[in-house]
Amino acid sequence: MGTEAVAPVVVSPTDLPVFCPNPSMPLWSSHPRVFLDIAPVGEVMCPYCGTRYVLEGGPVGGGH
């Protein structure tokens, strides 16, 4: 196995909420759907497959 880095999945604020597996992943690599809380920190990894998601523009500030 190589040590090459895998590019993160960049998502925009309009894509929230983020979930994995995402629609572009092949069916054979599926795992249970998990919603990922990316807004506070701007980056998150899936606990099942390790896919890294990065929020375009960084963390979302503000609140309700």
mmJSON file of the N, C-alpha and C atoms, coordinates in Angstrom:
{"data_MODEL":{"atom_site":{
"group_PDB":["ATOM","ATOM","ATOM","ATOM","ATOM","ATOM","ATOM","ATOM","ATOM","ATOM","ATOM","ATOM","ATOM","ATOM","ATOM","ATOM","ATOM","ATOM","ATOM","ATOM","ATOM","ATOM","ATOM","ATOM","ATOM","ATOM","ATOM","ATOM","ATOM","ATOM","ATOM","ATOM","ATOM","ATOM","ATOM","ATOM","ATOM","ATOM","ATOM","ATOM","ATOM","ATOM","ATOM","ATOM","ATOM","ATOM","ATOM","ATOM","ATOM","ATOM","ATOM","ATOM","ATOM","ATOM","ATOM","ATOM","ATOM","ATOM","ATOM","ATOM","ATOM","ATOM","ATOM","ATOM","ATOM","ATOM","ATOM","ATOM","ATOM","ATOM","ATOM","ATOM","ATOM","ATOM","ATOM","ATOM","ATOM","ATOM","ATOM","ATOM","ATOM","ATOM","ATOM","ATOM","ATOM","ATOM","ATOM","ATOM","ATOM","ATOM","ATOM","ATOM","ATOM","ATOM","ATOM","ATOM","ATOM","ATOM","ATOM","ATOM","ATOM","ATOM","ATOM","ATOM","ATOM","ATOM","ATOM","ATOM","ATOM","ATOM","ATOM","ATOM","ATOM","ATOM","ATOM","ATOM","ATOM","ATOM","ATOM","ATOM","ATOM","ATOM","ATOM","ATOM","ATOM","ATOM","ATOM","ATOM","ATOM","ATOM","ATOM","ATOM","ATOM","ATOM","ATOM","ATOM","ATOM","ATOM","ATOM","ATOM","ATOM","ATOM","ATOM","ATOM","ATOM","ATOM","ATOM","ATOM","ATOM","ATOM","ATOM","ATOM","ATOM","ATOM","ATOM","ATOM","ATOM","ATOM","ATOM","ATOM","ATOM","ATOM","ATOM","ATOM","ATOM","ATOM","ATOM","ATOM","ATOM","ATOM","ATOM","ATOM","ATOM","ATOM","ATOM","ATOM","ATOM","ATOM","ATOM","ATOM","ATOM","ATOM","ATOM","ATOM","ATOM","ATOM","ATOM","ATOM","ATOM","ATOM","ATOM","ATOM"],
"id":[1,2,3,4,5,6,7,8,9,10,11,12,13,14,15,16,17,18,19,20,21,22,23,24,25,26,27,28,29,30,31,32,33,34,35,36,37,38,39,40,41,42,43,44,45,46,47,48,49,50,51,52,53,54,55,56,57,58,59,60,61,62,63,64,65,66,67,68,69,70,71,72,73,74,75,76,77,78,79,80,81,82,83,84,85,86,87,88,89,90,91,92,93,94,95,96,97,98,99,100,101,102,103,104,105,106,107,108,109,110,111,112,113,114,115,116,117,118,119,120,121,122,123,124,125,126,127,128,129,130,131,132,133,134,135,136,137,138,139,140,141,142,143,144,145,146,147,148,149,150,151,152,153,154,155,156,157,158,159,160,161,162,163,164,165,166,167,168,169,170,171,172,173,174,175,176,177,178,179,180,181,182,183,184,185,186,187,188,189,190,191,192],
"type_symbol":["N","C","C","N","C","C","N","C","C","N","C","C","N","C","C","N","C","C","N","C","C","N","C","C","N","C","C","N","C","C","N","C","C","N","C","C","N","C","C","N","C","C","N","C","C","N","C","C","N","C","C","N","C","C","N","C","C","N","C","C","N","C","C","N","C","C","N","C","C","N","C","C","N","C","C","N","C","C","N","C","C","N","C","C","N","C","C","N","C","C","N","C","C","N","C","C","N","C","C","N","C","C","N","C","C","N","C","C","N","C","C","N","C","C","N","C","C","N","C","C","N","C","C","N","C","C","N","C","C","N","C","C","N","C","C","N","C","C","N","C","C","N","C","C","N","C","C","N","C","C","N","C","C","N","C","C","N","C","C","N","C","C","N","C","C","N","C","C","N","C","C","N","C","C","N","C","C","N","C","C","N","C","C","N","C","C","N","C","C","N","C","C"],
"label_atom_id":["N","CA","C","N","CA","C","N","CA","C","N","CA","C","N","CA","C","N","CA","C","N","CA","C","N","CA","C","N","CA","C","N","CA","C","N","CA","C","N","CA","C","N","CA","C","N","CA","C","N","CA","C","N","CA","C","N","CA","C","N","CA","C","N","CA","C","N","CA","C","N","CA","C","N","CA","C","N","CA","C","N","CA","C","N","CA","C","N","CA","C","N","CA","C","N","CA","C","N","CA","C","N","CA","C","N","CA","C","N","CA","C","N","CA","C","N","CA","C","N","CA","C","N","CA","C","N","CA","C","N","CA","C","N","CA","C","N","CA","C","N","CA","C","N","CA","C","N","CA","C","N","CA","C","N","CA","C","N","CA","C","N","CA","C","N","CA","C","N","CA","C","N","CA","C","N","CA","C","N","CA","C","N","CA","C","N","CA","C","N","CA","C","N","CA","C","N","CA","C","N","CA","C","N","CA","C","N","CA","C","N","CA","C","N","CA","C","N","CA","C","N","CA","C"],
"label_alt_id":[null,null,null,null,null,null,null,null,null,null,null,null,null,null,null,null,null,null,null,null,null,null,null,null,null,null,null,null,null,null,null,null,null,null,null,null,null,null,null,null,null,null,null,null,null,null,null,null,null,null,null,null,null,null,null,null,null,null,null,null,null,null,null,null,null,null,null,null,null,null,null,null,null,null,null,null,null,null,null,null,null,null,null,null,null,null,null,null,null,null,null,null,null,null,null,null,null,null,null,null,null,null,null,null,null,null,null,null,null,null,null,null,null,null,null,null,null,null,null,null,null,null,null,null,null,null,null,null,null,null,null,null,null,null,null,null,null,null,null,null,null,null,null,null,null,null,null,null,null,null,null,null,null,null,null,null,null,null,null,null,null,null,null,null,null,null,null,null,null,null,null,null,null,null,null,null,null,null,null,null,null,null,null,null,null,null,null,null,null,null,null,null],
"label_comp_id":["MET","MET","MET","GLY","GLY","GLY","THR","THR","THR","GLU","GLU","GLU","ALA","ALA","ALA","VAL","VAL","VAL","ALA","ALA","ALA","PRO","PRO","PRO","VAL","VAL","VAL","VAL","VAL","VAL","VAL","VAL","VAL","SER","SER","SER","PRO","PRO","PRO","THR","THR","THR","ASP","ASP","ASP","LEU","LEU","LEU","PRO","PRO","PRO","VAL","VAL","VAL","PHE","PHE","PHE","CYS","CYS","CYS","PRO","PRO","PRO","ASN","ASN","ASN","PRO","PRO","PRO","SER","SER","SER","MET","MET","MET","PRO","PRO","PRO","LEU","LEU","LEU","TRP","TRP","TRP","SER","SER","SER","SER","SER","SER","HIS","HIS","HIS","PRO","PRO","PRO","ARG","ARG","ARG","VAL","VAL","VAL","PHE","PHE","PHE","LEU","LEU","LEU","ASP","ASP","ASP","ILE","ILE","ILE","ALA","ALA","ALA","PRO","PRO","PRO","VAL","VAL","VAL","GLY","GLY","GLY","GLU","GLU","GLU","VAL","VAL","VAL","MET","MET","MET","CYS","CYS","CYS","PRO","PRO","PRO","TYR","TYR","TYR","CYS","CYS","CYS","GLY","GLY","GLY","THR","THR","THR","ARG","ARG","ARG","TYR","TYR","TYR","VAL","VAL","VAL","LEU","LEU","LEU","GLU","GLU","GLU","GLY","GLY","GLY","GLY","GLY","GLY","PRO","PRO","PRO","VAL","VAL","VAL","GLY","GLY","GLY","GLY","GLY","GLY","GLY","GLY","GLY","HIS","HIS","HIS"],
"label_asym_id":["A","A","A","A","A","A","A","A","A","A","A","A","A","A","A","A","A","A","A","A","A","A","A","A","A","A","A","A","A","A","A","A","A","A","A","A","A","A","A","A","A","A","A","A","A","A","A","A","A","A","A","A","A","A","A","A","A","A","A","A","A","A","A","A","A","A","A","A","A","A","A","A","A","A","A","A","A","A","A","A","A","A","A","A","A","A","A","A","A","A","A","A","A","A","A","A","A","A","A","A","A","A","A","A","A","A","A","A","A","A","A","A","A","A","A","A","A","A","A","A","A","A","A","A","A","A","A","A","A","A","A","A","A","A","A","A","A","A","A","A","A","A","A","A","A","A","A","A","A","A","A","A","A","A","A","A","A","A","A","A","A","A","A","A","A","A","A","A","A","A","A","A","A","A","A","A","A","A","A","A","A","A","A","A","A","A","A","A","A","A","A","A"],
"label_entity_id":["1","1","1","1","1","1","1","1","1","1","1","1","1","1","1","1","1","1","1","1","1","1","1","1","1","1","1","1","1","1","1","1","1","1","1","1","1","1","1","1","1","1","1","1","1","1","1","1","1","1","1","1","1","1","1","1","1","1","1","1","1","1","1","1","1","1","1","1","1","1","1","1","1","1","1","1","1","1","1","1","1","1","1","1","1","1","1","1","1","1","1","1","1","1","1","1","1","1","1","1","1","1","1","1","1","1","1","1","1","1","1","1","1","1","1","1","1","1","1","1","1","1","1","1","1","1","1","1","1","1","1","1","1","1","1","1","1","1","1","1","1","1","1","1","1","1","1","1","1","1","1","1","1","1","1","1","1","1","1","1","1","1","1","1","1","1","1","1","1","1","1","1","1","1","1","1","1","1","1","1","1","1","1","1","1","1","1","1","1","1","1","1"],
"label_seq_id":[1,1,1,2,2,2,3,3,3,4,4,4,5,5,5,6,6,6,7,7,7,8,8,8,9,9,9,10,10,10,11,11,11,12,12,12,13,13,13,14,14,14,15,15,15,16,16,16,17,17,17,18,18,18,19,19,19,20,20,20,21,21,21,22,22,22,23,23,23,24,24,24,25,25,25,26,26,26,27,27,27,28,28,28,29,29,29,30,30,30,31,31,31,32,32,32,33,33,33,34,34,34,35,35,35,36,36,36,37,37,37,38,38,38,39,39,39,40,40,40,41,41,41,42,42,42,43,43,43,44,44,44,45,45,45,46,46,46,47,47,47,48,48,48,49,49,49,50,50,50,51,51,51,52,52,52,53,53,53,54,54,54,55,55,55,56,56,56,57,57,57,58,58,58,59,59,59,60,60,60,61,61,61,62,62,62,63,63,63,64,64,64],
"pdbx_PDB_ins_code":[null,null,null,null,null,null,null,null,null,null,null,null,null,null,null,null,null,null,null,null,null,null,null,null,null,null,null,null,null,null,null,null,null,null,null,null,null,null,null,null,null,null,null,null,null,null,null,null,null,null,null,null,null,null,null,null,null,null,null,null,null,null,null,null,null,null,null,null,null,null,null,null,null,null,null,null,null,null,null,null,null,null,null,null,null,null,null,null,null,null,null,null,null,null,null,null,null,null,null,null,null,null,null,null,null,null,null,null,null,null,null,null,null,null,null,null,null,null,null,null,null,null,null,null,null,null,null,null,null,null,null,null,null,null,null,null,null,null,null,null,null,null,null,null,null,null,null,null,null,null,null,null,null,null,null,null,null,null,null,null,null,null,null,null,null,null,null,null,null,null,null,null,null,null,null,null,null,null,null,null,null,null,null,null,null,null,null,null,null,null,null,null],
"Cartn_x":[0.838,0.0,0.874,0.447,1.193,0.844,1.608,1.356,0.855,0.36,-0.127,-1.363,-1.451,-2.589,-3.794,-4.962,-6.207,-6.795,-7.177,-7.74,-9.036,-9.258,-10.499,-11.685,-12.871,-14.102,-14.457,-14.465,-14.785,-16.285,-16.927,-18.363,-18.623,-19.708,-20.074,-21.145,-21.351,-22.395,-23.781,-24.037,-25.341,-25.495,-24.38,-24.42,-24.729,-24.787,-25.042,-26.461,-26.737,-25.813,-24.988,-23.76,-22.849,-23.083,-23.101,-23.231,-22.301,-21.97,-21.107,-21.75,-21.748,-21.133,-21.882,-21.117,-21.738,-22.227,-23.079,-23.682,-22.687,-21.461,-20.502,-19.71,-19.897,-19.162,-19.833,-19.029,-19.61,-20.37,-21.397,-22.256,-21.483,-20.485,-19.753,-18.977,-18.693,-17.917,-18.792,-20.068,-21.011,-20.808,-21.181,-21.24,-22.482,-22.883,-24.081,-23.942,-25.028,-25.0,-24.78,-23.845,-23.546,-23.519,-24.182,-24.167,-22.987,-22.263,-21.029,-21.191,-20.849,-20.986,-19.735,-19.756,-18.6,-18.607,-19.778,-19.915,-19.028,-18.924,-18.152,-16.642,-16.057,-14.599,-14.146,-15.047,-14.711,-14.077,-13.849,-13.237,-13.645,-13.893,-14.297,-13.945,-13.702,-13.43,-14.531,-14.87,-15.865,-15.275,-16.002,-15.48,-15.445,-16.181,-16.198,-15.094,-14.989,-14.077,-12.901,-12.917,-11.805,-11.813,-12.882,-12.968,-12.953,-12.113,-12.004,-12.841,-13.682,-14.533,-14.06,-13.964,-13.532,-14.617,-15.006,-16.049,-15.447,-15.932,-15.477,-15.748,-14.743,-14.896,-14.648,-14.376,-14.058,-15.283,-15.071,-16.173,-17.299,-18.504,-19.68,-19.869,-19.865,-20.05,-21.51,-21.784,-23.158,-23.981,-25.218,-26.133,-27.561,-28.452,-29.878,-30.198],
"Cartn_y":[-1.181,0.0,1.232,2.269,3.511,4.443,5.494,6.49,7.787,7.71,8.905,9.458,10.774,11.437,11.433,11.279,11.32,12.715,13.312,14.664,14.675,15.723,15.807,16.12,15.839,16.199,17.607,18.561,19.946,20.14,20.637,20.878,22.36,22.861,24.256,24.337,25.518,25.659,25.237,25.331,24.908,23.392,22.655,21.189,20.642,21.502,21.04,20.519,19.501,18.752,17.763,17.544,16.626,15.22,14.249,12.853,11.986,10.847,9.884,8.514,7.662,7.843,8.895,9.652,10.698,10.109,10.82,10.284,9.881,10.414,10.066,8.793,8.216,7.007,5.779,4.813,3.61,2.781,2.115,1.323,0.235,-0.368,-1.458,-1.005,0.29,0.757,1.381,1.087,1.7,1.233,2.105,1.811,2.52,2.33,3.023,4.537,5.203,6.663,7.329,8.252,9.007,10.492,11.316,12.76,13.343,14.254,14.8,16.277,16.681,18.062,18.849,19.397,20.08,21.582,22.169,23.623,24.289,23.778,24.489,24.588,23.562,23.545,23.627,23.36,23.475,22.248,21.21,19.987,18.827,17.661,16.488,15.231,14.136,12.846,11.862,11.03,9.991,8.927,8.561,7.549,6.138,5.898,4.577,4.398,5.337,5.125,6.096,7.117,8.047,9.134,9.216,10.283,11.622,12.53,13.85,14.845,15.587,16.612,17.973,18.929,20.287,21.248,22.155,23.121,24.322,24.591,25.731,27.02,27.828,29.063,28.927,27.722,27.505,27.351,27.394,27.195,28.206,27.762,28.631,29.293,30.621,31.348,31.677,32.215,32.635,31.484,31.76,30.751,31.246,30.518,30.867,31.893],
"Cartn_z":[0.0,0.0,0.0,-0.724,-0.802,0.334,0.426,1.461,0.854,-0.377,-1.04,-0.338,-0.302,0.353,-0.576,0.007,-0.75,-0.591,-1.688,-1.652,-0.852,-0.062,0.715,-0.195,0.3,-0.393,0.078,-0.848,-0.506,-0.671,0.384,0.364,0.617,0.073,0.283,1.367,1.942,2.97,2.483,1.18,0.657,0.652,0.816,0.852,2.24,3.247,4.614,4.75,5.516,6.346,5.519,5.95,5.274,5.817,4.907,5.33,4.513,5.073,4.409,4.568,3.558,2.265,1.454,0.662,-0.143,-1.463,-2.183,-3.407,-4.497,-4.474,-5.521,-5.209,-4.032,-3.668,-4.286,-4.721,-5.318,-4.284,-4.748,-3.864,-3.126,-3.767,-3.133,-1.902,-1.783,-0.635,0.446,0.407,1.346,2.782,3.692,5.117,5.628,6.873,7.364,7.203,6.851,6.68,8.033,8.038,9.244,8.868,9.688,9.469,10.228,9.583,10.13,10.44,11.657,12.102,11.702,10.506,9.943,10.209,10.437,10.528,11.577,12.809,13.838,13.564,12.949,12.772,11.32,10.374,8.961,8.348,9.138,8.625,9.519,8.91,9.68,8.889,9.614,8.977,9.313,8.344,8.562,9.485,10.55,11.47,10.87,9.789,9.168,8.133,7.195,6.07,6.04,6.892,6.945,5.895,5.099,4.11,4.833,4.343,4.976,4.181,4.891,4.304,4.79,3.866,4.186,3.73,4.605,4.303,3.589,2.394,1.601,2.377,2.57,3.304,4.796,5.27,6.676,7.55,8.868,9.833,9.638,9.961,9.865,11.213,11.23,12.478,12.703,13.881,14.195,14.727,14.899,15.421,15.317,15.921,15.847,16.912],
"occupancy":[1.0,1.0,1.0,1.0,1.0,1.0,1.0,1.0,1.0,1.0,1.0,1.0,1.0,1.0,1.0,1.0,1.0,1.0,1.0,1.0,1.0,1.0,1.0,1.0,1.0,1.0,1.0,1.0,1.0,1.0,1.0,1.0,1.0,1.0,1.0,1.0,1.0,1.0,1.0,1.0,1.0,1.0,1.0,1.0,1.0,1.0,1.0,1.0,1.0,1.0,1.0,1.0,1.0,1.0,1.0,1.0,1.0,1.0,1.0,1.0,1.0,1.0,1.0,1.0,1.0,1.0,1.0,1.0,1.0,1.0,1.0,1.0,1.0,1.0,1.0,1.0,1.0,1.0,1.0,1.0,1.0,1.0,1.0,1.0,1.0,1.0,1.0,1.0,1.0,1.0,1.0,1.0,1.0,1.0,1.0,1.0,1.0,1.0,1.0,1.0,1.0,1.0,1.0,1.0,1.0,1.0,1.0,1.0,1.0,1.0,1.0,1.0,1.0,1.0,1.0,1.0,1.0,1.0,1.0,1.0,1.0,1.0,1.0,1.0,1.0,1.0,1.0,1.0,1.0,1.0,1.0,1.0,1.0,1.0,1.0,1.0,1.0,1.0,1.0,1.0,1.0,1.0,1.0,1.0,1.0,1.0,1.0,1.0,1.0,1.0,1.0,1.0,1.0,1.0,1.0,1.0,1.0,1.0,1.0,1.0,1.0,1.0,1.0,1.0,1.0,1.0,1.0,1.0,1.0,1.0,1.0,1.0,1.0,1.0,1.0,1.0,1.0,1.0,1.0,1.0,1.0,1.0,1.0,1.0,1.0,1.0,1.0,1.0,1.0,1.0,1.0,1.0],
"B_iso_or_equiv":[0.0,0.0,0.0,0.0,0.0,0.0,0.0,0.0,0.0,0.0,0.0,0.0,0.0,0.0,0.0,0.0,0.0,0.0,0.0,0.0,0.0,0.0,0.0,0.0,0.0,0.0,0.0,0.0,0.0,0.0,0.0,0.0,0.0,0.0,0.0,0.0,0.0,0.0,0.0,0.0,0.0,0.0,0.0,0.0,0.0,0.0,0.0,0.0,0.0,0.0,0.0,0.0,0.0,0.0,0.0,0.0,0.0,0.0,0.0,0.0,0.0,0.0,0.0,0.0,0.0,0.0,0.0,0.0,0.0,0.0,0.0,0.0,0.0,0.0,0.0,0.0,0.0,0.0,0.0,0.0,0.0,0.0,0.0,0.0,0.0,0.0,0.0,0.0,0.0,0.0,0.0,0.0,0.0,0.0,0.0,0.0,0.0,0.0,0.0,0.0,0.0,0.0,0.0,0.0,0.0,0.0,0.0,0.0,0.0,0.0,0.0,0.0,0.0,0.0,0.0,0.0,0.0,0.0,0.0,0.0,0.0,0.0,0.0,0.0,0.0,0.0,0.0,0.0,0.0,0.0,0.0,0.0,0.0,0.0,0.0,0.0,0.0,0.0,0.0,0.0,0.0,0.0,0.0,0.0,0.0,0.0,0.0,0.0,0.0,0.0,0.0,0.0,0.0,0.0,0.0,0.0,0.0,0.0,0.0,0.0,0.0,0.0,0.0,0.0,0.0,0.0,0.0,0.0,0.0,0.0,0.0,0.0,0.0,0.0,0.0,0.0,0.0,0.0,0.0,0.0,0.0,0.0,0.0,0.0,0.0,0.0,0.0,0.0,0.0,0.0,0.0,0.0],
"pdbx_formal_charge":[null,null,null,null,null,null,null,null,null,null,null,null,null,null,null,null,null,null,null,null,null,null,null,null,null,null,null,null,null,null,null,null,null,null,null,null,null,null,null,null,null,null,null,null,null,null,null,null,null,null,null,null,null,null,null,null,null,null,null,null,null,null,null,null,null,null,null,null,null,null,null,null,null,null,null,null,null,null,null,null,null,null,null,null,null,null,null,null,null,null,null,null,null,null,null,null,null,null,null,null,null,null,null,null,null,null,null,null,null,null,null,null,null,null,null,null,null,null,null,null,null,null,null,null,null,null,null,null,null,null,null,null,null,null,null,null,null,null,null,null,null,null,null,null,null,null,null,null,null,null,null,null,null,null,null,null,null,null,null,null,null,null,null,null,null,null,null,null,null,null,null,null,null,null,null,null,null,null,null,null,null,null,null,null,null,null,null,null,null,null,null,null],
"auth_seq_id":[1,1,1,2,2,2,3,3,3,4,4,4,5,5,5,6,6,6,7,7,7,8,8,8,9,9,9,10,10,10,11,11,11,12,12,12,13,13,13,14,14,14,15,15,15,16,16,16,17,17,17,18,18,18,19,19,19,20,20,20,21,21,21,22,22,22,23,23,23,24,24,24,25,25,25,26,26,26,27,27,27,28,28,28,29,29,29,30,30,30,31,31,31,32,32,32,33,33,33,34,34,34,35,35,35,36,36,36,37,37,37,38,38,38,39,39,39,40,40,40,41,41,41,42,42,42,43,43,43,44,44,44,45,45,45,46,46,46,47,47,47,48,48,48,49,49,49,50,50,50,51,51,51,52,52,52,53,53,53,54,54,54,55,55,55,56,56,56,57,57,57,58,58,58,59,59,59,60,60,60,61,61,61,62,62,62,63,63,63,64,64,64],
"auth_comp_id":["MET","MET","MET","GLY","GLY","GLY","THR","THR","THR","GLU","GLU","GLU","ALA","ALA","ALA","VAL","VAL","VAL","ALA","ALA","ALA","PRO","PRO","PRO","VAL","VAL","VAL","VAL","VAL","VAL","VAL","VAL","VAL","SER","SER","SER","PRO","PRO","PRO","THR","THR","THR","ASP","ASP","ASP","LEU","LEU","LEU","PRO","PRO","PRO","VAL","VAL","VAL","PHE","PHE","PHE","CYS","CYS","CYS","PRO","PRO","PRO","ASN","ASN","ASN","PRO","PRO","PRO","SER","SER","SER","MET","MET","MET","PRO","PRO","PRO","LEU","LEU","LEU","TRP","TRP","TRP","SER","SER","SER","SER","SER","SER","HIS","HIS","HIS","PRO","PRO","PRO","ARG","ARG","ARG","VAL","VAL","VAL","PHE","PHE","PHE","LEU","LEU","LEU","ASP","ASP","ASP","ILE","ILE","ILE","ALA","ALA","ALA","PRO","PRO","PRO","VAL","VAL","VAL","GLY","GLY","GLY","GLU","GLU","GLU","VAL","VAL","VAL","MET","MET","MET","CYS","CYS","CYS","PRO","PRO","PRO","TYR","TYR","TYR","CYS","CYS","CYS","GLY","GLY","GLY","THR","THR","THR","ARG","ARG","ARG","TYR","TYR","TYR","VAL","VAL","VAL","LEU","LEU","LEU","GLU","GLU","GLU","GLY","GLY","GLY","GLY","GLY","GLY","PRO","PRO","PRO","VAL","VAL","VAL","GLY","GLY","GLY","GLY","GLY","GLY","GLY","GLY","GLY","HIS","HIS","HIS"],
"auth_asym_id":["A","A","A","A","A","A","A","A","A","A","A","A","A","A","A","A","A","A","A","A","A","A","A","A","A","A","A","A","A","A","A","A","A","A","A","A","A","A","A","A","A","A","A","A","A","A","A","A","A","A","A","A","A","A","A","A","A","A","A","A","A","A","A","A","A","A","A","A","A","A","A","A","A","A","A","A","A","A","A","A","A","A","A","A","A","A","A","A","A","A","A","A","A","A","A","A","A","A","A","A","A","A","A","A","A","A","A","A","A","A","A","A","A","A","A","A","A","A","A","A","A","A","A","A","A","A","A","A","A","A","A","A","A","A","A","A","A","A","A","A","A","A","A","A","A","A","A","A","A","A","A","A","A","A","A","A","A","A","A","A","A","A","A","A","A","A","A","A","A","A","A","A","A","A","A","A","A","A","A","A","A","A","A","A","A","A","A","A","A","A","A","A"],
"auth_atom_id":["N","CA","C","N","CA","C","N","CA","C","N","CA","C","N","CA","C","N","CA","C","N","CA","C","N","CA","C","N","CA","C","N","CA","C","N","CA","C","N","CA","C","N","CA","C","N","CA","C","N","CA","C","N","CA","C","N","CA","C","N","CA","C","N","CA","C","N","CA","C","N","CA","C","N","CA","C","N","CA","C","N","CA","C","N","CA","C","N","CA","C","N","CA","C","N","CA","C","N","CA","C","N","CA","C","N","CA","C","N","CA","C","N","CA","C","N","CA","C","N","CA","C","N","CA","C","N","CA","C","N","CA","C","N","CA","C","N","CA","C","N","CA","C","N","CA","C","N","CA","C","N","CA","C","N","CA","C","N","CA","C","N","CA","C","N","CA","C","N","CA","C","N","CA","C","N","CA","C","N","CA","C","N","CA","C","N","CA","C","N","CA","C","N","CA","C","N","CA","C","N","CA","C","N","CA","C","N","CA","C","N","CA","C","N","CA","C","N","CA","C","N","CA","C"],
"pdbx_PDB_model_num":[1,1,1,1,1,1,1,1,1,1,1,1,1,1,1,1,1,1,1,1,1,1,1,1,1,1,1,1,1,1,1,1,1,1,1,1,1,1,1,1,1,1,1,1,1,1,1,1,1,1,1,1,1,1,1,1,1,1,1,1,1,1,1,1,1,1,1,1,1,1,1,1,1,1,1,1,1,1,1,1,1,1,1,1,1,1,1,1,1,1,1,1,1,1,1,1,1,1,1,1,1,1,1,1,1,1,1,1,1,1,1,1,1,1,1,1,1,1,1,1,1,1,1,1,1,1,1,1,1,1,1,1,1,1,1,1,1,1,1,1,1,1,1,1,1,1,1,1,1,1,1,1,1,1,1,1,1,1,1,1,1,1,1,1,1,1,1,1,1,1,1,1,1,1,1,1,1,1,1,1,1,1,1,1,1,1,1,1,1,1,1,1]
}}}
